Amino acid sequence: MRLARGLIVSCQARSDNPLHGPQFMGAMALAARDGGAVGIRANGAADIAAVKAAGLPVIGINKVLSADRPVYITPSLEAAAGVVSAGADVVALDCTERPRHGEAPAVLIRRIRDELGAEVFADISTLEEGLKAADWGAHYVATTLSGYTAQTEPRPDQPDLALLEALATRLSLPVVAEGRFNSPDLVRQGFEAGAFAVVVGTMITNPREITRMFIKAGVPA
């Protein structure tokens, strides 16, 4: 299944989250589908397999943490193969040129396409990285890592609409907005800036963090 234009919901919960686990992420995906989402982003084989029940295209990632390398989003072909085996339609990976355990993104994109037969979703942080990922053969370029790399820190509170617009202007492939799109109005601005799709995670699928935000903003000490 190919991604369609619209809202993509990221269904992820870390191990310390009460909603961690495929049962909960599968339910989140069903709710997102019923709400009108066009795709799901999920992490790890178990969660990817669970969210497939929603019948939407799945952008799969495989987070492999390392103490000595900053890249952890699907950093190797082995990690990508696990994502595809679990049923992901699209493989998302860190396409910055930061140190990683695994092959360079240019090689990884080619091998995912040629050997795994999957589409590639390039998570980038700068315009240059996005242009390179497109040249390397990515099917989608996303602003996911803007604010999360040394080149783009400190991280702002708002989405990087300038990067989104620059990518949409320069690239003919679909550009996806991701990162801090925390309100319907910001999602609207993302589409107005040229996004093919917008990914929203925390503000839809993480009630613990949403609760913390409400308390911080509105509950007196």
N, CA, C and O of each residue as an XYZ file, in Angstrom:
884
protein
N       0.836     -1.202      0.000
C       0.000      0.000      0.000
C       0.870      1.250      0.000
O       1.871      1.327      0.713
N       0.473      2.225     -0.810
C       1.204      3.485     -0.857
C       0.542      4.510      0.069
O      -0.664      4.468      0.315
N       1.356      5.413      0.566
C       0.836      6.475      1.410
C      -0.003      7.443      0.587
O       0.341      7.765     -0.550
N      -1.094      7.899      1.166
C      -1.942      8.903      0.543
C      -1.749     10.245      1.250
O      -1.216     10.300      2.358
N      -2.179     11.301      0.613
C      -2.092     12.629      1.209
C      -3.034     12.703      2.415
O      -4.193     12.297      2.332
N      -2.528     13.223      3.528
C      -3.373     13.350      4.707
C      -2.589     13.259      5.993
O      -1.391     13.537      6.018
N      -3.256     12.873      7.059
C      -2.661     12.809      8.396
C      -2.179     11.400      8.695
O      -2.922     10.430      8.543
N      -0.932     11.298      9.120
C      -0.337     10.043      9.564
C      -0.196     10.099     11.078
O       0.261     11.103     11.625
N      -0.582      9.033     11.750
C      -0.509      9.004     13.212
C       0.634      8.083     13.642
O       0.720      6.932     13.217
N       1.502      8.618     14.491
C       2.606      7.841     15.039
C       2.139      7.139     16.305
O       1.840      7.787     17.308
N       2.076      5.804     16.253
C       1.638      5.000     17.397
C       2.869      4.372     18.042
O       3.297      3.285     17.654
N       3.427      5.058     19.018
C       4.621      4.575     19.696
C       4.499      4.847     21.194
O       3.942      5.865     21.607
N       5.023      3.931     21.995
C       5.076      4.122     23.441
C       6.322      3.432     23.967
O       6.528      2.240     23.737
N       7.151      4.189     24.673
C       8.374      3.612     25.222
C       8.059      2.629     26.341
O       6.930      2.561     26.826
N       9.074      1.868     26.742
C       8.865      0.801     27.723
C       8.397      1.304     29.084
O       7.819      0.539     29.856
N       8.638      2.587     29.392
C       8.200      3.129     30.675
C       6.788      3.704     30.623
O       6.293      4.228     31.621
N       6.143      3.610     29.470
C       4.812      4.164     29.282
C       3.761      3.093     29.574
O       3.917      1.959     29.122
N       2.686      3.418     30.322
C       1.654      2.419     30.606
C       1.004      1.824     29.356
O       0.425      0.739     29.414
N       1.099      2.530     28.225
C       0.503      2.039     26.988
C       1.501      1.289     26.118
O       1.216      1.002     24.955
N       2.656      0.972     26.663
C       3.654      0.221     25.905
C       3.127     -1.168     25.561
O       2.558     -1.851     26.413
N       3.319     -1.583     24.311
C       2.956     -2.939     23.923
C       2.051     -2.986     22.715
O       1.294     -2.045     22.477
N       2.111     -4.067     21.941
C       1.361     -4.170     20.695
C      -0.155     -4.121     20.867
O      -0.853     -3.627     19.982
N      -0.678     -4.618     21.980
C      -2.128     -4.568     22.183
C      -2.629     -3.133     22.164
O      -3.639     -2.822     21.533
N      -1.908     -2.261     22.866
C      -2.335     -0.868     22.959
C      -2.071     -0.119     21.659
O      -2.898      0.687     21.232
N      -0.931     -0.374     21.026
C      -0.632      0.316     19.776
C      -1.575     -0.121     18.668
O      -1.946      0.683     17.813
N      -1.965     -1.395     18.677
C      -2.948     -1.850     17.702
C      -4.276     -1.134     17.873
O      -4.912     -0.753     16.890
N      -4.697     -0.949     19.120
C      -5.941     -0.227     19.398
C      -5.826      1.234     18.982
O      -6.767      1.805     18.429
N      -4.669      1.836     19.249
C      -4.443      3.216     18.821
C      -4.570      3.342     17.309
O      -5.160      4.299     16.808
N      -4.019      2.384     16.588
C      -4.080      2.433     15.127
C      -5.519      2.327     14.624
O      -5.903      3.021     13.683
N      -6.303      1.467     15.246
C      -7.706      1.352     14.859
C      -8.453      2.667     15.108
O      -9.249      3.105     14.278
N      -8.183      3.291     16.264
C      -8.825      4.570     16.570
C      -8.400      5.645     15.580
O      -9.221      6.449     15.141
N      -7.112      5.660     15.228
C      -6.617      6.638     14.260
C      -7.269      6.428     12.895
O      -7.656      7.387     12.228
N      -7.386      5.178     12.494
C      -8.061      4.874     11.223
C      -9.501      5.383     11.232
O      -9.945      6.023     10.278
N     -10.224      5.097     12.309
C     -11.616      5.520     12.387
C     -11.745      7.036     12.415
O     -12.780      7.588     12.040
N     -10.681      7.706     12.864
C     -10.692      9.164     12.882
C     -10.305      9.790     11.558
O     -10.431     11.002     11.389
N      -9.834      8.980     10.607
C      -9.515      9.515      9.286
C      -8.052      9.526      8.914
O      -7.701     10.088      7.876
N      -7.176      8.930      9.715
C      -5.756      8.883      9.375
C      -5.544      8.083      8.093
O      -6.316      7.179      7.772
N      -4.481      8.434      7.365
C      -4.174      7.739      6.106
C      -3.000      6.779      6.253
O      -2.684      6.045      5.318
N      -2.357      6.775      7.406
C      -1.212      5.907      7.621
C      -0.821      5.886      9.077
O      -1.254      6.728      9.863
N       0.016      4.901      9.437
C       0.486      4.725     10.811
C       2.006      4.610     10.788
O       2.574      3.950      9.917
N       2.660      5.254     11.751
C       4.100      5.066     11.958
C       4.265      4.282     13.256
O       3.701      4.651     14.286
N       5.041      3.195     13.203
C       5.181      2.346     14.379
C       6.599      1.821     14.495
O       7.331      1.738     13.508
N       6.977      1.467     15.720
C       8.337      1.032     16.011
C       8.375     -0.430     16.464
O       7.621     -0.837     17.348
N       9.259     -1.206     15.847
C       9.486     -2.574     16.290
C       8.532     -3.566     15.658
O       7.393     -3.232     15.331
N       9.009     -4.793     15.490
C       8.252     -5.811     14.773
C       6.895     -6.092     15.395
O       5.906     -6.201     14.671
N       6.818     -6.214     16.724
C       5.554     -6.562     17.376
C       4.497     -5.489     17.168
O       3.349     -5.795     16.846
N       4.888     -4.223     17.354
C       3.924     -3.135     17.178
C       3.529     -2.986     15.717
O       2.367     -2.713     15.414
N       4.484     -3.163     14.808
C       4.168     -3.059     13.381
C       3.148     -4.115     12.987
O       2.177     -3.817     12.291
N       3.363     -5.338     13.426
C       2.413     -6.404     13.119
C       1.031     -6.091     13.682
O       0.020     -6.387     13.045
N       0.981     -5.495     14.871
C      -0.296     -5.186     15.515
C      -1.050     -4.079     14.790
O      -2.265     -4.173     14.617
N      -0.355     -3.044     14.369
C      -1.052     -1.914     13.734
C      -1.501     -2.242     12.318
O      -2.333     -1.529     11.758
N      -0.966     -3.311     11.726
C      -1.406     -3.710     10.386
C      -2.891     -4.030     10.353
O      -3.519     -3.924      9.300
N      -3.461     -4.419     11.479
C      -4.876     -4.771     11.534
C      -5.783     -3.595     11.172
O      -6.944     -3.792     10.813
N      -5.259     -2.382     11.264
C      -6.056     -1.207     10.919
C      -6.251     -1.076      9.415
O      -7.108     -0.315      8.964
N      -5.460     -1.813      8.636
C      -5.629     -1.784      7.190
C      -5.090     -0.548      6.506
O      -5.475     -0.247      5.376
N      -4.202      0.174      7.177
C      -3.594      1.378      6.612
C      -2.136      1.110      6.271
O      -1.533      0.196      6.834
N      -1.555      1.890      5.355
C      -0.118      1.780      5.114
C       0.661      2.033      6.404
O       0.322      2.923      7.184
N       1.706      1.238      6.613
C       2.499      1.349      7.834
C       3.912      1.794      7.492
O       4.594      1.178      6.672
N       4.339      2.878      8.137
C       5.731      3.322      8.086
C       6.420      2.686      9.287
O       6.146      3.053     10.430
N       7.303      1.745      9.033
C       7.941      1.022     10.114
C       9.331      1.536     10.418
O      10.096      1.873      9.515
N       9.649      1.592     11.702
C      11.001      1.923     12.131
C      11.462      0.869     13.119
O      10.658      0.137     13.697
N      12.763      0.806     13.299
C      13.344     -0.134     14.245
C      14.412      0.628     15.031
O      15.518      0.856     14.542
N      14.061      1.014     16.248
C      14.974      1.805     17.068
C      16.010      0.901     17.727
O      15.681      0.034     18.536
N      17.263      1.126     17.360
C      18.370      0.342     17.914
C      19.313      1.325     18.614
O      20.121      1.992     17.969
N      19.197      1.404     19.928
C      19.963      2.382     20.690
C      21.411      1.947     20.834
O      21.711      0.759     20.948
N      22.308      2.936     20.827
C      23.738      2.668     20.948
C      24.360      3.690     21.877
O      24.012      4.870     21.836
N      25.284      3.236     22.717
C      25.932      4.148     23.659
C      26.941      5.058     22.983
O      27.270      6.117     23.519
N      27.438      4.670     21.821
C      28.514      5.438     21.188
C      28.177      5.980     19.806
O      29.059      6.501     19.124
N      26.924      5.870     19.376
C      26.506      6.399     18.082
C      25.164      7.091     18.240
O      24.278      6.566     18.915
N      24.991      8.272     17.626
C      23.730      8.996     17.804
C      22.576      8.464     16.966
O      21.418      8.703     17.307
N      22.857      7.754     15.883
C      21.794      7.286     14.993
C      21.176      6.001     15.540
O      21.890      5.028     15.787
N      19.860      5.988     15.731
C      19.189      4.795     16.250
C      17.931      4.430     15.477
O      17.367      3.363     15.723
N      17.469      5.263     14.559
C      16.265      4.954     13.795
C      16.646      4.107     12.584
O      17.161      4.625     11.593
N      16.390      2.803     12.669
C      16.667      1.842     11.593
C      18.067      2.060     11.019
O      18.200      2.440      9.855
N      19.116      1.824     11.820
C      20.466      2.193     11.404
C      21.161      1.201     10.480
O      22.258      1.486     10.000
N      20.555      0.041     10.216
C      21.241     -0.996      9.450
C      20.255     -1.748      8.566
O      19.042     -1.639      8.740
N      20.788     -2.510      7.618
C      19.931     -3.324      6.767
C      19.227     -4.395      7.590
O      18.069     -4.714      7.320
N      19.898     -4.950      8.577
C      19.275     -5.943      9.444
C      18.053     -5.364     10.150
O      17.009     -6.010     10.236
N      18.195     -4.140     10.653
C      17.072     -3.481     11.321
C      15.932     -3.245     10.334
O      14.764     -3.427     10.677
N      16.270     -2.842      9.114
C      15.253     -2.605      8.090
C      14.553     -3.894      7.696
O      13.340     -3.905      7.483
N      15.312     -4.983      7.598
C      14.723     -6.271      7.219
C      13.695     -6.723      8.249
O      12.668     -7.299      7.890
N      13.964     -6.464      9.532
C      13.005     -6.807     10.561
C      11.704     -6.044     10.427
O      10.624     -6.578     10.683
N      11.819     -4.787     10.022
C      10.646     -3.938      9.812
C       9.803     -4.474      8.659
O       8.581     -4.570      8.770
N      10.455     -4.822      7.559
C       9.734     -5.323      6.388
C       9.096     -6.678      6.681
O       7.959     -6.926      6.281
N       9.816     -7.555      7.375
C       9.284     -8.872      7.715
C       8.035     -8.768      8.586
O       7.153     -9.625      8.522
N       7.964     -7.720      9.396
C       6.802     -7.532     10.271
C       5.591     -6.998      9.525
O       4.484     -6.984     10.064
N       5.795     -6.554      8.277
C       4.664     -6.103      7.480
C       4.650     -4.639      7.113
O       3.667     -4.168      6.540
N       5.706     -3.896      7.422
C       5.730     -2.473      7.072
C       5.735     -2.290      5.557
O       6.406     -3.023      4.830
N       4.984     -1.308      5.100
C       4.950     -0.970      3.683
C       6.077     -0.024      3.307
O       6.553     -0.023      2.171
N       6.497      0.777      4.272
C       7.539      1.789      4.076
C       8.523      1.672      5.229
O       8.117      1.471      6.374
N       9.811      1.795      4.938
C      10.840      1.761      5.979
C      11.353      3.173      6.205
O      11.840      3.815      5.275
N      11.248      3.657      7.432
C      11.798      4.962      7.782
C      13.156      4.778      8.443
O      13.347      3.871      9.253
N      14.098      5.648      8.090
C      15.425      5.575      8.689
C      16.033      6.956      8.793
O      15.670      7.878      8.063
N      16.967      7.074      9.718
C      17.738      8.300      9.904
C      18.649      8.468      8.699
O      19.550      7.659      8.475
N      18.412      9.522      7.923
C      19.224      9.780      6.737
C      20.145     10.974      6.920
O      20.586     11.581      5.943
N      20.438     11.313      8.172
C      21.515     12.259      8.423
C      22.830     11.510      8.205
O      22.852     10.280      8.155
N      23.909     12.253      8.079
C      25.200     11.612      7.862
C      26.006     11.526      9.156
O      27.234     11.612      9.144
N      25.301     11.357     10.266
C      25.954     11.207     11.558
C      26.478      9.784     11.717
O      26.041      8.882     11.004
N      27.418      9.573     12.653
C      27.963      8.228     12.869
C      26.886      7.222     13.259
O      25.952      7.547     13.991
N      27.029      5.997     12.761
C      26.056      4.949     13.040
C      26.732      3.590     13.007
O      27.824      3.443     12.458
N      26.085      2.607     13.592
C      26.491      1.221     13.422
C      25.692      0.677     12.243
O      24.526      0.313     12.393
N      26.304      0.622     11.102
C      25.593      0.207      9.899
C      26.108      0.985      8.710
O      27.006      1.817      8.836
N      25.537      0.708      7.567
C      26.001      1.332      6.337
C      25.534      2.774      6.222
O      24.559      3.179      6.856
N      26.243      3.541      5.405
C      25.865      4.926      5.148
C      24.470      4.975      4.542
O      24.069      4.038      3.853
N      23.720      6.054      4.785
C      22.341      6.102      4.291
C      22.220      5.938      2.781
O      21.237      5.369      2.306
N      23.188      6.419      2.022
C      23.120      6.265      0.566
C      23.088      4.791      0.184
O      22.341      4.392     -0.709
N      23.900      3.985      0.861
C      23.942      2.543      0.596
C      22.695      1.868      1.135
O      22.118      0.998      0.482
N      22.286      2.265      2.309
C      21.137      1.636      2.961
C      19.860      1.860      2.157
O      19.061      0.937      2.001
N      19.661      3.058      1.653
C      18.473      3.332      0.842
C      18.437      2.411     -0.375
O      17.406      1.812     -0.679
N      19.558      2.304     -1.061
C      19.613      1.459     -2.254
C      19.323      0.002     -1.914
O      18.584     -0.668     -2.635
N      19.893     -0.488     -0.833
C      19.707     -1.901     -0.475
C      18.274     -2.181     -0.014
O      17.733     -3.252     -0.290
N      17.665     -1.234      0.681
C      16.273     -1.421      1.094
C      15.373     -1.507     -0.130
O      14.474     -2.345     -0.194
N      15.620     -0.639     -1.093
C      14.834     -0.662     -2.328
C      15.072     -1.956     -3.111
O      14.124     -2.643     -3.490
N      16.338     -2.278     -3.347
C      16.682     -3.380     -4.250
C      16.530     -4.759     -3.614
O      16.058     -5.693     -4.262
N      16.924     -4.889     -2.357
C      16.942     -6.205     -1.728
C      15.688     -6.510     -0.912
O      15.278     -7.667     -0.814
N      15.085     -5.487     -0.334
C      13.893     -5.705      0.480
C      12.607     -5.342     -0.252
O      11.517     -5.723      0.172
N      12.737     -4.602     -1.354
C      11.571     -4.242     -2.152
C      10.610     -3.295     -1.463
O       9.410     -3.315     -1.738
N      11.131     -2.460     -0.563
C      10.274     -1.545      0.199
C      10.549     -0.101     -0.174
O      11.625      0.238     -0.665
N       9.563      0.739      0.066
C       9.759      2.167     -0.091
C      10.543      2.706      1.108
O      10.531      2.123      2.193
N      11.224      3.830      0.886
C      12.082      4.423      1.914
C      11.577      5.806      2.293
O      11.284      6.646      1.442
N      11.487      6.011      3.602
C      11.019      7.262      4.204
C      12.220      7.858      4.927
O      12.645      7.332      5.956
N      12.772      8.953      4.401
C      14.023      9.520      4.913
C      13.759     10.566      5.985
O      13.206     11.629      5.701
N      14.156     10.263      7.223
C      14.088     11.230      8.314
C      15.338     12.111      8.246
O      16.459     11.614      8.346
N      15.140     13.416      8.076
C      16.283     14.331      7.929
C      16.103     15.528      8.857
O      15.052     15.709      9.471
N      17.170     16.353      8.946
C      17.096     17.527      9.816
C      17.409     18.836      9.096
O      17.115     19.910      9.620
N      18.001     18.764      7.904
C      18.380     19.974      7.172
C      17.996     19.843      5.708
O      17.719     18.747      5.221
N      17.984     20.971      5.015
C      17.680     20.977      3.587
C      18.692     20.141      2.817
O      18.311     19.353      1.952
N      19.958     20.301      3.117
C      20.998     19.546      2.414
C      20.788     18.045      2.573
O      20.916     17.293      1.607
N      20.468     17.609      3.779
C      20.223     16.190      4.010
C      19.024     15.697      3.204
O      19.048     14.591      2.663
N      17.990     16.507      3.124
C      16.813     16.127      2.362
C      17.092     16.001      0.880
O      16.616     15.072      0.229
N      17.862     16.932      0.348
C      18.207     16.885     -1.074
C      19.049     15.651     -1.381
O      18.859     14.994     -2.404
N      19.977     15.349     -0.486
C      20.812     14.161     -0.689
C      19.978     12.883     -0.631
O      20.150     11.984     -1.454
N      19.078     12.809      0.342
C      18.249     11.610      0.475
C      17.422     11.375     -0.784
O      17.244     10.237     -1.220
N      16.923     12.455     -1.359
C      16.167     12.333     -2.606
C      17.066     11.816     -3.726
O      16.664     10.943     -4.495
N      18.265     12.346     -3.817
C      19.214     11.889     -4.837
C      19.584     10.421     -4.651
O      19.826      9.709     -5.625
N      19.627      9.973     -3.400
C      19.997      8.581     -3.103
C      18.863      7.610     -3.407
O      19.083      6.400     -3.453
N      17.646      8.126     -3.617
C      16.547      7.249     -3.995
C      15.423      7.107     -3.001
O      14.582      6.221     -3.157
N      15.372      7.953     -1.973
C      14.263      7.891     -1.026
C      12.946      8.204     -1.737
O      12.907      9.004     -2.672
N      11.880      7.569     -1.285
C      10.558      7.826     -1.855
C       9.857      9.002     -1.179
O       9.039      9.685     -1.794
N      10.188      9.229      0.096
C       9.614     10.327      0.870
C      10.739     10.964      1.682
O      11.678     10.288      2.101
N      10.629     12.276      1.896
C      11.575     12.983      2.766
C      10.768     13.666      3.862
O       9.778     14.341      3.579
N      11.189     13.493      5.116
C      10.430     14.019      6.249
C      11.313     14.861      7.161
O      12.501     14.583      7.319
N      10.729     15.878      7.750
C      11.444     16.826      8.614
C      11.600     16.310     10.040
O      11.851     17.101     10.949
N      11.460     15.038     10.253
C      11.407     14.391     11.568
C      12.506     14.821     12.534
O      12.244     15.020     13.720
N      13.727     14.966     12.040
C      14.872     15.155     12.933
C      15.301     16.612     13.078
O      16.316     16.887     13.717
N      14.564     17.537     12.509
C      14.888     18.948     12.706
C      14.731     19.314     14.177
O      13.660     19.138     14.758
N      15.795     19.821     14.767
C      15.792     20.150     16.187
C      16.376     19.055     17.058
O      16.512     19.225     18.270
N      16.724     17.919     16.441
C      17.228     16.773     17.203
C      18.648     16.382     16.795
O      19.133     15.315     17.170
N      19.307     17.242     16.033
C      20.701     17.006     15.656
C      21.527     18.222     16.049
O      20.988     19.300     16.300
N      22.837     18.034     16.098
C      23.714     19.133     16.502
C      23.570     20.333     15.575
O      23.689     21.477     16.014
N      23.313     20.075     14.293
C      23.196     21.170     13.337
C      21.934     21.994     13.530
O      21.870     23.144     13.095
N      20.921     21.410     14.186
C      19.626     22.086     14.281
C      19.196     22.401     15.712
O      18.076     22.863     15.930
N      20.050     22.162     16.668
C      19.749     22.530     18.050
C      20.078     24.011     18.267
O      20.909     24.558     17.542
N      19.445     24.677     19.254
C      18.474     24.127     20.200
C      17.111     23.913     19.548
O      16.737     24.628     18.618
N      16.385     22.935     20.039
C      15.097     22.584     19.458
C      14.055     23.633     19.811
O      13.861     23.930     20.990
N      13.377     24.204     18.810
C      12.319     25.177     19.091
C      11.038     24.484     19.528
O      10.921     23.262     19.428
N      10.085     25.259     20.010
C       8.793     24.697     20.402
C       7.907     24.422     19.193
O       7.039     23.549     19.233
N       8.131     25.169     18.123
C       7.283     25.084     16.946
C       7.904     24.190     15.867
O       9.115     23.969     15.875
N       7.098     23.681     14.949
C       7.630     22.894     13.844
C       8.522     23.733     12.935
O       8.426     24.960     12.914
N       9.385     23.062     12.189
C      10.291     23.753     11.273
C       9.596     23.941      9.928
O       9.852     23.210      8.972
N       8.716     24.933      9.876
C       7.964     25.190      8.647
C       8.853     25.722      7.534
O       8.573     25.499      6.356
N       9.921     26.423      7.897
C      10.838     26.943      6.878
C      11.531     25.802      6.143
O      11.653     25.833      4.919
N      11.983     24.794      6.885
C      12.602     23.630      6.260
C      11.588     22.902      5.388
O      11.897     22.502      4.266
N      10.395     22.735      5.902
C       9.341     22.054      5.150
C       9.082     22.752      3.819
O       9.012     22.102      2.776
N       8.941     24.057      3.856
C       8.661     24.814      2.633
C       9.834     24.738      1.658
O       9.633     24.620      0.449
N      11.054     24.806      2.181
C      12.233     24.728      1.317
C      12.311     23.380      0.618
O      12.609     23.311     -0.574
N      12.045     22.313      1.356
C      12.061     20.976      0.758
C      10.971     20.828     -0.287
O      11.215     20.308     -1.376
N       9.766     21.286      0.041
C       8.642     21.161     -0.889
C       8.890     21.945     -2.165
O       8.434     21.550     -3.238
N       9.612     23.056     -2.054
C       9.915     23.875     -3.222
C      10.957     23.210     -4.113
O      10.890     23.319     -5.337
N      11.905     22.530     -3.513
C      13.044     21.982     -4.255
C      12.841     20.557     -4.762
O      13.486     20.148     -5.727
N      11.955     19.798     -4.125
C      11.833     18.373     -4.434
C      10.536     18.060     -5.164
O       9.507     18.694     -4.928
N      10.599     17.083     -6.047
C       9.397     16.629     -6.743
C       8.735     15.451     -6.032
O       7.577     15.140     -6.307
N       9.455     14.791     -5.120
C       8.874     13.672     -4.379
C       8.084     14.195     -3.176
O       8.238     15.357     -2.799
N       7.241     13.354     -2.569
C       6.426     13.808     -1.435
C       7.285     14.195     -0.226
O       8.181     13.455      0.181
N       6.992     15.361      0.329
C       7.657     15.847      1.536
C       6.668     15.743      2.694
O       5.529     16.202      2.607
N       7.133     15.130      3.777
C       6.265     14.881      4.931
C       6.708     15.751      6.099
O       7.898     15.842      6.403
N       5.748     16.385      6.744
C       6.014     17.220      7.917
C       5.913     16.360      9.169
O       4.924     15.656      9.376
N       6.940     16.426      9.992
C       6.919     15.683     11.255
C       7.768     16.414     12.280
O       8.833     16.943     11.961
N       7.287     16.436     13.508
C       8.037     17.065     14.580
C       7.358     18.298     15.127
O       7.420     19.367     14.520
N       6.704     18.157     16.280
C       6.103     19.273     17.021
C       4.857     19.849     16.339
O       4.535     21.021     16.531
N       4.166     19.046     15.557
C       2.882     19.485     15.007
C       1.803     19.129     16.026
O       1.118     18.112     15.921
N       1.682     20.016     17.020
C       0.939     19.699     18.239
C      -0.475     20.273     18.298
O      -1.100     20.260     19.358
N      -0.981     20.771     17.184
C      -2.341     21.296     17.175
C      -2.894     21.212     15.757
O      -2.126     21.159     14.797
N      -4.214     21.199     15.617
C      -4.801     21.201     14.269
C      -4.351     22.394     13.439
O      -4.172     22.276     12.227
N      -4.167     23.539     14.082
C      -3.736     24.719     13.337
C      -2.330     24.533     12.771
O      -2.060     24.942     11.642
N      -1.438     23.924     13.541
C      -0.086     23.679     13.039
C      -0.100     22.653     11.905
O       0.679     22.756     10.958
N      -0.983     21.669     12.008
C      -1.122     20.711     10.907
C      -1.580     21.435      9.644
O      -1.058     21.191      8.555
N      -2.545     22.315      9.796
C      -3.000     23.105      8.644
C      -1.854     23.905      8.043
O      -1.702     23.959      6.822
N      -1.039     24.531      8.905
C       0.104     25.298      8.411
C       1.099     24.398      7.681
O       1.730     24.822      6.712
N       1.239     23.158      8.147
C       2.127     22.229      7.477
C       1.692     21.961      6.045
O       2.513     21.966      5.127
N       0.403     21.726      5.857
C      -0.095     21.499      4.498
C       0.028     22.761      3.648
O       0.342     22.686      2.460
N      -0.217     23.906      4.253
C      -0.078     25.163      3.506
C       1.364     25.414      3.083
O       1.613     26.067      2.070
N       2.325     24.889      3.869
C       3.747     25.064      3.535
C       4.225     24.052      2.496
O       5.383     24.095      2.079
N       3.344     23.142      2.074
C       3.695     22.225      1.003
C       3.782     20.763      1.373
O       4.210     19.950      0.554
N       3.387     20.404      2.590
C       3.484     19.007      3.006
C       2.533     18.120      2.211
O       1.393     18.499      1.939
N       3.015     16.939      1.841
C       2.167     15.901      1.252
C       1.357     15.221      2.350
O       0.193     14.867      2.158
N       1.993     15.048      3.495
C       1.343     14.453      4.664
C       1.970     15.059      5.910
O       3.069     15.612      5.862
N       1.255     14.948      7.027
C       1.762     15.431      8.312
C       1.654     14.290      9.317
O       0.617     13.634      9.419
N       2.740     14.063     10.058
C       2.764     13.029     11.092
C       2.543     13.678     12.453
O       3.215     14.650     12.799
N       1.609     13.145     13.216
C       1.360     13.596     14.589
C       1.454     12.378     15.499
O       0.869     11.334     15.213
N       2.186     12.516     16.589
C       2.331     11.422     17.528
C       1.796     11.753     18.898
O       0.665     11.402     19.235
N       2.619     12.441     19.701
C       2.318     12.680     21.113
C       0.909     13.215     21.358
O       0.215     12.726     22.249
N       0.480     14.199     20.594
C      -0.799     14.854     20.872
C      -2.008     13.999     20.498
O      -3.147     14.395     20.747
N      -1.771     12.846     19.911
C      -2.864     11.924     19.622
C      -2.730     10.640     20.426
O      -3.734     10.107     20.900
N      -1.510     10.130     20.590
C      -1.347      8.782     21.140
C      -0.575      8.704     22.456
O      -0.214      7.609     22.887
N      -0.318      9.832     23.095
C       0.419      9.773     24.359
C      -0.315     10.561     25.439
O       0.057     11.696     25.740
N      -1.355      9.966     26.022
C      -2.142     10.697     27.016
C      -1.353     11.103     28.253
O      -1.711     12.084     28.904
N      -0.295     10.381     28.595
C       0.506     10.777     29.747
C       1.137     12.141     29.517
O       1.084     13.009     30.388
N       1.741     12.333     28.329
C       2.380     13.617     28.045
C       1.351     14.718     27.845
O       1.593     15.867     28.216
N       0.218     14.384     27.269
C      -0.844     15.383     27.107
C      -1.331     15.843     28.478
O      -1.554     17.034     28.692
N      -1.496     14.908     29.399
C      -1.908     15.258     30.759
C      -0.892     16.173     31.416
O      -1.264     17.159     32.053
N       0.398     15.854     31.266
C       1.450     16.692     31.834
C       1.415     18.107     31.270
O       1.651     19.076     31.992
N       1.119     18.225     29.968
C       1.067     19.548     29.351
C      -0.097     20.368     29.903
O       0.046     21.563     30.160
N      -1.252     19.719     30.085
C      -2.401     20.420     30.639
C      -2.106     20.892     32.063
O      -2.406     22.028     32.427
N      -1.518     20.010     32.853
C      -1.222     20.368     34.238
C      -0.213     21.497     34.310
O      -0.383     22.439     35.085
N       0.828     21.409     33.513
C       1.858     22.450     33.512
C       1.297     23.800     33.103
O       1.689     24.838     33.637
N       0.371     23.774     32.147
C      -0.147     25.048     31.620
C      -1.324     25.601     32.413
O      -1.559     26.809     32.400
N      -2.066     24.742     33.101
C      -3.326     25.245     33.652
C      -3.626     24.970     35.094
O      -4.597     25.509     35.625
N      -2.827     24.147     35.762
C      -3.126     23.801     37.155
C      -2.234     24.606     38.098
O      -1.009     24.558     37.980
N      -2.844     25.358     39.047
C      -2.008     26.161     39.951
C      -1.192     25.308     40.895
O      -1.608     24.221     41.297
N      -0.024     25.816     41.243
C       0.881     25.064     42.141
C       0.300     25.051     43.539
O       0.896     24.475     44.450
